[in-house]
Amino acid sequence: MASEVLSVSHNVVSNSEVVLINGVDGHTYTVLSITLCETAGNAETFEHTGRIVLTNEDHLTAKCASAAAVDVVVSYLDQTR
């Protein structure tokens, strides 16, 4: 039986890769929004040198180009087949 669950992932991202969504076989993920907010009081920017990628292991990951404290909130539908 198929199902849809609205989910939210919240992580603090710096210059180490962080998994935002840990994909599971047999699931389809529809990203609804990605919100970024710098939280350390610095003038950080998230630009092309930072990245959000879907890896070969079916994970959605994020990484900043340098040391930072960026809150990343992802809202998504987790659909099973």
Backbone as CSV, one residue per row, in Angstrom:
resi,resn,N_x,N_y,N_z,CA_x,CA_y,CA_z,C_x,C_y,C_z
1,MET,0.840,-1.172,0.000,0.000,0.000,0.000,0.889,1.240,0.000
2,ALA,0.587,2.180,-0.849,1.377,3.401,-0.953,0.961,4.398,0.128
3,SER,1.922,5.235,0.521,1.619,6.280,1.497,2.458,7.510,1.202
4,GLU,1.987,8.650,1.706,2.717,9.902,1.603,2.811,10.514,2.988
5,VAL,4.024,10.905,3.387,4.240,11.520,4.687,4.974,12.837,4.472
6,LEU,4.432,13.925,5.017,5.119,15.209,4.973,6.172,15.198,6.073
7,SER,7.439,15.434,5.697,8.544,15.357,6.651,9.379,16.625,6.602
8,VAL,10.129,16.851,7.682,11.024,17.999,7.777,12.370,17.515,8.304
9,SER,13.428,18.000,7.683,14.786,17.712,8.121,15.424,19.035,8.523
10,HIS,16.069,19.065,9.695,16.748,20.282,10.153,18.166,19.918,10.552
11,ASN,19.147,20.613,9.961,20.551,20.361,10.253,21.325,21.669,10.256
12,VAL,22.408,21.702,11.020,23.337,22.827,10.971,24.496,22.391,10.078
13,VAL,24.762,23.184,9.033,25.752,22.827,8.023,26.968,23.745,8.152
14,SER,28.140,23.135,8.026,29.394,23.884,8.016,30.199,23.406,6.821
15,ASN,31.505,23.287,6.966,32.340,22.866,5.847,32.571,21.364,5.790
16,SER,31.765,20.592,6.524,31.755,19.138,6.414,30.406,18.725,5.834
17,GLU,30.420,17.736,4.958,29.185,17.297,4.318,28.211,16.730,5.341
18,VAL,26.948,17.160,5.272,25.892,16.737,6.187,24.755,16.134,5.364
19,VAL,24.232,14.989,5.797,23.102,14.358,5.117,21.818,15.053,5.550
20,LEU,21.074,15.591,4.572,19.794,16.244,4.843,18.644,15.246,4.757
21,ILE,18.667,14.397,3.737,17.679,13.327,3.585,18.445,12.042,3.331
22,ASN,18.202,11.044,4.159,18.844,9.744,4.016,17.887,8.848,3.238
23,GLY,18.121,8.738,1.926,17.212,8.006,1.051,17.133,6.523,1.368
24,VAL,15.931,5.971,1.165,15.672,4.557,1.397,15.124,3.965,0.104
25,ASP,15.569,2.772,-0.256,15.103,2.098,-1.463,13.588,1.917,-1.416
26,GLY,12.926,2.169,-2.525,11.481,2.005,-2.600,10.701,3.249,-2.217
27,HIS,11.400,4.339,-1.892,10.762,5.601,-1.533,11.041,6.640,-2.614
28,THR,10.106,7.534,-2.809,10.286,8.693,-3.681,10.200,9.927,-2.812
29,TYR,11.155,10.834,-2.963,11.204,12.051,-2.158,10.944,13.254,-3.058
30,THR,9.983,14.060,-2.684,9.670,15.289,-3.401,10.001,16.453,-2.484
31,VAL,11.055,17.201,-2.821,11.467,18.333,-1.998,10.528,19.496,-2.277
32,LEU,9.906,20.011,-1.212,8.978,21.129,-1.333,9.670,22.462,-1.123
33,SER,10.592,22.516,-0.158,11.325,23.760,0.080,12.638,23.470,0.788
34,ILE,13.589,24.370,0.570,14.873,24.362,1.272,15.088,25.783,1.783
35,THR,15.227,25.915,3.099,15.420,27.223,3.719,16.787,27.254,4.378
36,LEU,17.553,28.321,4.118,18.899,28.486,4.671,18.924,29.725,5.549
37,CYS,19.570,29.615,6.728,19.680,30.764,7.628,21.014,30.694,8.364
38,GLU,21.844,31.695,8.188,23.124,31.754,8.898,22.842,32.111,10.356
39,THR,23.362,31.329,11.307,22.967,31.464,12.708,24.075,31.906,13.649
40,ALA,25.289,32.059,13.164,26.393,32.387,14.064,26.657,33.887,14.166
41,GLY,25.831,34.701,13.525,26.020,36.141,13.590,27.108,36.656,12.673
42,ASN,27.539,35.837,11.732,28.583,36.239,10.786,27.954,36.595,9.443
43,ALA,28.702,37.257,8.623,28.224,37.636,7.292,28.521,36.515,6.308
44,GLU,28.038,35.310,6.599,28.246,34.162,5.721,27.262,34.227,4.555
45,THR,27.668,33.689,3.435,26.768,33.544,2.305,26.801,32.101,1.839
46,PHE,25.703,31.654,1.282,25.622,30.315,0.698,25.525,30.535,-0.798
47,GLU,26.567,30.183,-1.516,26.617,30.462,-2.944,27.116,29.232,-3.672
48,HIS,27.544,29.401,-4.892,27.944,28.261,-5.719,29.100,27.469,-5.117
49,THR,29.863,28.046,-4.209,30.954,27.299,-3.587,30.436,26.386,-2.479
50,GLY,29.256,26.682,-1.926,28.548,25.742,-1.065,27.717,24.857,-1.975
51,ARG,27.196,23.753,-1.462,26.451,22.899,-2.379,25.398,22.076,-1.650
52,ILE,24.351,21.785,-2.364,23.351,20.801,-1.954,23.261,19.828,-3.122
53,VAL,23.543,18.551,-2.871,23.609,17.572,-3.952,22.881,16.291,-3.579
54,LEU,22.446,15.564,-4.610,21.923,14.215,-4.455,23.074,13.281,-4.793
55,THR,23.495,12.462,-3.832,24.654,11.593,-4.035,24.246,10.283,-4.682
56,ASN,25.240,9.502,-5.087,24.993,8.180,-5.672,24.363,7.221,-4.675
57,GLU,24.488,7.515,-3.393,23.911,6.663,-2.353,22.485,7.076,-2.009
58,ASP,21.849,7.916,-2.847,20.477,8.390,-2.635,20.323,9.231,-1.384
59,HIS,21.308,10.041,-1.079,21.230,10.982,0.039,21.223,12.397,-0.523
60,LEU,20.465,13.275,0.097,20.543,14.695,-0.207,21.482,15.284,0.833
61,THR,22.578,15.902,0.393,23.587,16.399,1.311,23.843,17.888,1.082
62,ALA,24.437,18.540,2.086,24.805,19.955,1.980,26.178,20.158,2.591
63,LYS,26.882,21.166,2.081,28.209,21.503,2.594,28.488,22.955,2.245
64,CYS,29.062,23.705,3.176,29.484,25.080,2.914,30.939,25.077,2.466
65,ALA,31.340,26.140,1.784,32.703,26.228,1.274,33.723,26.480,2.370
66,SER,33.271,27.073,3.492,34.185,27.365,4.594,33.436,27.167,5.911
67,ALA,34.164,27.316,7.021,33.535,27.156,8.337,32.360,28.126,8.455
68,ALA,31.230,27.614,8.924,30.015,28.424,9.031,29.061,27.723,9.987
69,ALA,27.960,28.347,10.259,26.868,27.728,11.014,25.584,28.115,10.300
70,VAL,25.218,27.330,9.298,24.049,27.610,8.473,22.981,26.578,8.785
71,ASP,21.825,27.023,9.300,20.690,26.131,9.504,20.077,25.835,8.141
72,VAL,19.847,24.560,7.876,19.193,24.149,6.642,17.963,23.341,7.029
73,VAL,16.803,23.809,6.583,15.543,23.118,6.833,14.978,22.686,5.486
74,VAL,14.704,21.382,5.353,14.151,20.834,4.121,12.786,20.237,4.442
75,SER,11.761,20.689,3.741,10.455,20.043,3.859,10.245,19.210,2.602
76,TYR,9.740,17.995,2.791,9.624,17.076,1.659,8.530,16.045,1.895
77,LEU,8.024,15.482,0.775,7.095,14.369,0.849,7.894,13.091,0.716
78,ASP,7.668,12.141,1.602,8.273,10.819,1.553,7.170,9.875,1.089
79,GLN,7.289,9.392,-0.136,6.257,8.559,-0.736,6.776,7.125,-0.892
80,THR,5.966,6.176,-0.454,6.316,4.768,-0.649,5.461,4.221,-1.766
81,ARG,5.975,3.213,-2.413,5.266,2.600,-3.548,4.491,1.397,-3.093
